[in-house]
Amino acid sequence: MIDTNDIYAVPLDNVLWHKSSYTANNSNCVEVAAVPGVPALAIRDSKNPEIPALRSGAGQVRSFLSALAADALVEA
């Protein structure tokens, strides 16, 4: 498992942010970027990029997206 300190220690000043291809021009969306040197992803709100990005291990994000696509998320 990745240490949270490792994920958040890396600055995101020069990363390349990606928007979904389903996003229309000038639409607000979430953006995702690889965290340099760490197997992790950063996720941010495109309309508020100054707010710190959520960061998580790439495997955890993959599992979340798979569960989302399968409509397998369960309310606690």
JORADA-V569282 format. One record per residue. N is the residue number from 1. RES is the residue in one letter. PSI is psi in radians with two decimals (none if undefined). Layout:
N RES PSI
N RES PSI
This chain:
1 M 2.55
2 I 2.38
3 D 2.26
4 T -0.62
5 N -0.65
6 D -0.72
7 I -0.73
8 Y -0.15
9 A -0.36
10 V 2.20
11 P 2.60
12 L 0.37
13 D -0.64
14 N 0.38
15 V 2.76
16 L 1.99
17 W 2.47
18 H 2.38
19 K 2.70
20 S 2.50
21 S -0.22
22 Y -0.11
23 T 2.25
24 A 2.76
25 N 2.45
26 N 0.22
27 S 2.63
28 N 2.48
29 C 3.02
30 V 2.65
31 E 2.65
32 V 2.55
33 A 2.62
34 A 2.44
35 V 2.07
36 P 2.29
37 G 0.02
38 V 2.38
39 P 1.24
40 A 2.86
41 L 2.60
42 A 2.43
43 I 2.30
44 R 2.88
45 D 2.10
46 S -0.45
47 K -0.19
48 N 1.07
49 P -0.24
50 E -0.31
51 I 2.37
52 P 2.46
53 A 2.56
54 L 2.37
55 R 2.46
56 S 2.71
57 G 2.52
58 A -0.69
59 G -0.66
60 Q -0.70
61 V -0.74
62 R -0.79
63 S -0.72
64 F -0.83
65 L -0.64
66 S -0.77
67 A -0.68
68 L -0.80
69 A -0.56
70 A 0.06
71 D 0.71
72 A 0.20
73 L 2.38
74 V 2.34
75 E 2.46
76 A none
